[in-house]
Amino acid sequence: MRNELDLTRMRTFVAVAGQLSFSGAARRLGLSQSAVSQQVRRLEEEIGRTLLERDTHTVRLTAEGETFLGYAHRMLDLNDEAIGAVASSQPRGRVRFGVSEDFALTRLPDFLRRFRARHPHIDLEFTVELSVMLHRRLRAGELDAVLAMRLNATTGVDAFRPRTLFRDPLVWVSAPGVEIEEDQPVPLVLYPRPSLTRDAALDALMSVGRAHRVVCTSGSLSGLRAAALAGLGVMPFARSLTPDGLVDRDHGLPVLPETTFVLMTRGTSLSPAVRALVDALQDDHRELRVDPR
């Protein structure tokens, strides 16, 4: 085994491990699939271990690959941090930033404009998805920082050093004129699985034996808002992020749990670019919330 590792090959390995796909990594890196396979094979030859098991349908990390992946992330982050530290007094680099769908229709654009004005040399690769999917992508190494929701009972993400930004009650929201009949199933407007708010709503209703039916499922907040505004049903949502035109009313329905919005990053050693984003969110997180109604 050699005593020096090629960072380009390590970066290619990290991309394959994040996608669990050689073709997906090739598209992301702008390389041919054969070039990606060759770089990973040469990296395995350098360290004398098999990092990935592959067949015609699947790609999996070996036990050695799982261990090596953590070191690869740390070495690449340190490389980027070292370059940024001497290249300029202003942080530079790319940050892969994932944000919960719940923020899409609130004040996130204002925050992004302020951040770009303060840090013109940082490129944000921006992703909007459901919180559960963001947790998974952070774990896979596909994102550097995530702003997402977790329920107080949620576990398994503490390895990502969550920083609590704010807490918010989960409430039932609907169009102002919607009425829910006590003897009828509750019409629900929900995100698709996997979704924290969906699970919270269904668990709450089942705990009191309340019948329900799903009248709309959409992975887009715009789609859910349109269905709720049309009066199709009620949906669970963080109170301070209630979309325009909707109101929170209990409708005689069970109380929902409190949510926590957290900022998560990979590891403890952050690049200057990621650190700049973390600091900006911790300073400005109140601006992401809608004024109380």
C-alpha positions as CSV (number, residue, x, y, z in Angstrom):
1,M,0.0,0.0,0.0
2,R,1.3,3.5,-0.9
3,N,1.8,6.1,1.8
4,E,0.2,8.9,-0.3
5,L,-3.4,9.1,-1.6
6,D,-4.6,10.8,-4.7
7,L,-7.2,13.4,-3.7
8,T,-8.9,13.4,-7.2
9,R,-9.5,9.6,-6.9
10,M,-10.8,10.2,-3.4
11,R,-13.2,12.8,-4.6
12,T,-14.4,10.4,-7.3
13,F,-14.9,7.6,-4.6
14,V,-16.9,10.0,-2.4
15,A,-19.2,10.9,-5.4
16,V,-19.8,7.2,-6.1
17,A,-20.4,6.4,-2.4
18,G,-22.9,9.3,-2.2
19,Q,-24.8,8.2,-5.3
20,L,-24.3,4.4,-4.9
21,S,-24.0,4.6,-8.7
22,F,-21.0,4.9,-11.1
23,S,-23.2,6.4,-13.8
24,G,-24.7,8.9,-11.3
25,A,-21.3,9.9,-10.1
26,A,-20.1,10.3,-13.7
27,R,-22.9,12.7,-14.5
28,R,-22.2,14.7,-11.4
29,L,-18.5,14.9,-12.0
30,G,-18.7,15.5,-15.8
31,L,-16.7,12.4,-16.5
32,S,-17.2,9.2,-18.4
33,Q,-18.4,6.1,-16.5
34,S,-15.3,4.3,-17.5
35,A,-13.1,7.1,-16.1
36,V,-14.9,7.0,-12.8
37,S,-14.5,3.2,-12.6
38,Q,-10.8,3.5,-13.4
39,Q,-10.2,6.1,-10.7
40,V,-12.0,4.1,-8.0
41,R,-10.1,0.9,-9.1
42,R,-6.8,2.8,-8.8
43,L,-7.7,4.1,-5.4
44,E,-8.5,0.6,-4.2
45,E,-5.1,-0.5,-5.6
46,E,-3.4,2.4,-3.7
47,I,-4.8,1.3,-0.3
48,G,-4.9,-2.4,-1.1
49,R,-8.5,-2.9,-0.1
50,T,-11.8,-3.3,-1.9
51,L,-14.0,-0.2,-1.1
52,L,-17.0,-0.9,-3.2
53,E,-18.9,-4.1,-4.1
54,R,-20.5,-3.8,-7.5
55,D,-22.5,-6.0,-9.8
56,T,-24.7,-5.3,-12.8
57,H,-27.5,-3.8,-10.7
58,T,-26.1,-2.5,-7.4
59,V,-23.2,-0.7,-5.8
60,R,-22.5,-1.2,-2.1
61,L,-19.8,0.0,0.3
62,T,-17.7,-2.7,1.9
63,A,-16.9,-2.5,5.6
64,E,-13.5,-1.0,4.7
65,G,-15.3,1.4,2.3
66,E,-17.6,2.7,5.1
67,T,-14.6,3.4,7.3
68,F,-12.6,5.0,4.5
69,L,-15.5,7.2,3.5
70,G,-15.3,9.1,6.7
71,Y,-11.6,9.8,6.4
72,A,-12.1,10.8,2.7
73,H,-14.6,13.4,3.7
74,R,-12.3,14.8,6.3
75,M,-9.3,14.9,4.0
76,L,-11.2,16.6,1.2
77,D,-12.7,19.2,3.5
78,L,-9.3,19.9,5.0
79,N,-7.9,20.3,1.5
80,D,-10.6,22.8,0.5
81,E,-10.2,24.6,3.9
82,A,-6.4,25.0,3.4
83,I,-6.8,26.4,-0.1
84,G,-9.5,28.8,1.0
85,A,-7.5,30.0,4.0
86,V,-4.5,31.2,1.9
87,A,-6.3,32.2,-1.3
88,S,-8.3,35.1,0.1
89,S,-9.5,36.8,3.3
90,Q,-13.0,36.1,2.1
91,P,-14.3,32.6,2.2
92,R,-14.5,30.8,-1.1
93,G,-15.9,27.5,-2.3
94,R,-19.0,25.5,-2.9
95,V,-21.6,24.6,-0.3
96,R,-24.2,22.0,-1.1
97,F,-27.1,23.3,1.0
98,G,-30.3,21.4,1.6
99,V,-33.5,23.1,2.8
100,S,-36.8,21.7,4.0
101,E,-39.7,22.2,1.6
102,D,-41.5,24.0,4.5
103,F,-39.3,27.1,3.9
104,A,-39.9,27.3,0.2
105,L,-42.8,29.8,0.3
106,T,-41.6,31.9,3.3
107,R,-38.6,34.2,3.6
108,L,-35.8,31.9,2.4
109,P,-35.3,33.9,-0.9
110,D,-34.6,37.0,1.2
111,F,-32.0,35.2,3.3
112,L,-30.3,33.8,0.2
113,R,-30.1,37.3,-1.4
114,R,-28.5,38.6,1.8
115,F,-26.0,35.8,2.0
116,R,-24.9,36.1,-1.7
117,A,-24.4,39.9,-1.2
118,R,-22.2,39.2,1.9
119,H,-20.3,36.3,0.4
120,P,-20.0,36.7,-3.4
121,H,-17.2,34.1,-3.7
122,I,-19.3,31.2,-2.2
123,D,-21.3,29.1,-4.7
124,L,-24.5,27.7,-3.1
125,E,-25.7,24.4,-4.7
126,F,-29.2,24.6,-3.4
127,T,-31.6,21.7,-2.9
128,V,-35.2,21.7,-1.6
129,E,-36.6,18.4,-0.4
130,L,-38.6,16.8,2.4
131,S,-36.7,16.8,5.8
132,V,-36.4,13.0,5.9
133,M,-34.7,12.9,2.4
134,L,-32.4,15.7,3.4
135,H,-31.2,13.7,6.5
136,R,-30.5,10.8,4.2
137,R,-28.6,12.9,1.7
138,L,-26.5,14.4,4.4
139,R,-25.6,11.0,5.7
140,A,-24.7,9.9,2.2
141,G,-22.3,12.8,1.9
142,E,-24.3,14.5,-0.9
143,L,-24.9,17.7,1.1
144,D,-22.7,19.8,3.3
145,A,-25.3,21.6,5.4
146,V,-29.0,21.0,5.9
147,L,-31.8,23.2,7.3
148,A,-34.6,20.8,8.2
149,M,-37.3,19.8,10.6
150,R,-37.2,17.1,13.2
151,L,-39.8,16.0,15.7
152,N,-38.8,16.0,19.3
153,A,-38.9,12.2,19.4
154,T,-36.7,11.9,16.3
155,T,-33.4,10.2,16.9
156,G,-30.4,9.1,14.8
157,V,-29.2,12.4,13.5
158,D,-27.1,13.6,16.4
159,A,-24.0,12.4,14.6
160,F,-24.5,15.4,12.4
161,R,-24.2,17.9,15.3
162,P,-27.6,19.5,15.0
163,R,-27.8,23.2,16.0
164,T,-31.3,24.2,17.1
165,L,-32.5,27.3,15.3
166,F,-36.1,27.4,16.7
167,R,-38.9,25.3,17.9
168,D,-42.5,25.6,16.6
169,P,-45.8,23.8,17.4
170,L,-47.2,21.6,14.6
171,V,-50.8,22.7,14.0
172,W,-53.7,21.9,11.7
173,V,-54.0,24.5,8.9
174,S,-56.7,25.0,6.3
175,A,-58.6,27.6,4.3
176,P,-60.5,30.0,6.6
177,G,-64.0,28.6,5.7
178,V,-63.3,24.9,6.1
179,E,-65.3,23.0,8.6
180,I,-64.6,19.4,9.7
181,E,-67.7,17.3,10.5
182,E,-67.2,15.2,13.7
183,D,-69.0,12.2,12.2
184,Q,-67.0,12.2,8.9
185,P,-63.4,11.1,8.2
186,V,-60.9,13.9,8.4
187,P,-59.8,15.0,4.9
188,L,-56.0,15.3,4.9
189,V,-53.6,17.1,2.6
190,L,-50.2,15.6,3.1
191,Y,-46.7,15.2,1.9
192,P,-45.9,11.7,0.6
193,R,-43.9,9.2,2.6
194,P,-41.4,9.5,4.0
195,S,-42.6,12.7,5.8
196,L,-42.4,13.7,9.5
197,T,-45.5,15.8,9.4
198,R,-47.5,13.1,7.6
199,D,-46.5,10.5,10.3
200,A,-47.3,13.0,13.1
201,A,-50.8,13.7,11.7
202,L,-51.6,10.0,11.1
203,D,-50.3,8.9,14.5
204,A,-52.3,11.7,16.3
205,L,-55.5,10.7,14.6
206,M,-55.0,7.0,15.1
207,S,-54.2,7.6,18.8
208,V,-57.8,8.9,19.3
209,G,-59.4,6.5,16.9
210,R,-60.4,9.3,14.5
211,A,-61.2,8.2,11.0
212,H,-59.4,10.0,8.2
213,R,-58.9,9.9,4.4
214,V,-56.1,11.4,2.3
215,V,-57.5,13.7,-0.3
216,C,-54.3,15.1,-1.7
217,T,-50.6,14.0,-1.7
218,S,-47.9,16.2,-3.1
219,G,-44.2,16.5,-2.7
220,S,-44.4,20.2,-3.5
221,L,-45.5,22.8,-0.9
222,S,-47.2,24.7,-3.8
223,G,-49.3,21.7,-4.6
224,L,-50.3,21.2,-0.9
225,R,-51.1,24.9,-0.5
226,A,-53.3,24.9,-3.6
227,A,-55.3,21.9,-2.4
228,A,-55.7,23.4,1.1
229,L,-56.7,26.8,-0.3
230,A,-59.4,25.0,-2.4
231,G,-60.9,23.7,0.8
232,L,-60.1,20.1,0.1
233,G,-59.0,19.4,3.6
234,V,-56.6,20.2,6.5
235,M,-52.8,19.7,6.7
236,P,-50.3,19.6,9.5
237,F,-47.8,22.4,9.4
238,A,-45.3,24.4,11.5
239,R,-47.3,27.4,12.9
240,S,-44.8,30.1,12.2
241,L,-44.3,28.9,8.6
242,T,-48.0,28.7,7.7
243,P,-48.4,29.5,4.0
244,D,-50.2,32.6,2.9
245,G,-54.0,32.3,2.8
246,L,-54.2,29.5,5.3
247,V,-55.1,29.7,9.0
248,D,-54.4,27.3,11.9
249,R,-57.5,26.0,13.7
250,D,-57.8,22.9,15.8
251,H,-61.1,21.7,14.2
252,G,-61.6,19.6,17.3
253,L,-58.6,17.4,16.2
254,P,-55.9,16.0,18.5
255,V,-52.9,18.1,19.4
256,L,-49.8,17.6,17.3
257,P,-46.2,17.4,18.6
258,E,-43.8,20.3,18.6
259,T,-41.2,20.5,15.8
260,T,-37.6,21.6,16.0
261,F,-35.9,23.2,13.1
262,V,-32.2,22.4,13.1
263,L,-29.1,23.2,11.1
264,M,-26.9,20.1,10.5
265,T,-23.5,19.7,9.0
266,R,-21.1,16.8,8.4
267,G,-18.4,16.4,10.9
268,T,-16.8,18.9,13.2
269,S,-14.2,20.5,10.9
270,L,-16.1,22.9,8.6
271,S,-14.6,24.6,5.6
272,P,-14.7,28.4,5.6
273,A,-17.5,28.4,3.1
274,V,-19.7,26.1,5.2
275,R,-18.8,28.0,8.4
276,A,-19.9,31.2,6.7
277,L,-23.3,29.7,5.9
278,V,-23.7,28.3,9.4
279,D,-22.9,31.6,11.0
280,A,-25.3,33.5,8.7
281,L,-28.2,31.1,9.5
282,Q,-27.6,31.3,13.2
283,D,-27.5,35.1,13.0
284,D,-30.5,35.5,10.7
285,H,-32.7,32.5,11.5
286,R,-35.5,34.6,12.9
287,E,-35.9,36.2,9.5
288,L,-36.9,32.8,8.0
289,R,-40.1,32.8,10.0
290,V,-43.4,34.3,9.1
291,D,-44.8,37.0,11.4
292,P,-47.3,35.6,14.0
293,R,-50.9,35.8,12.7
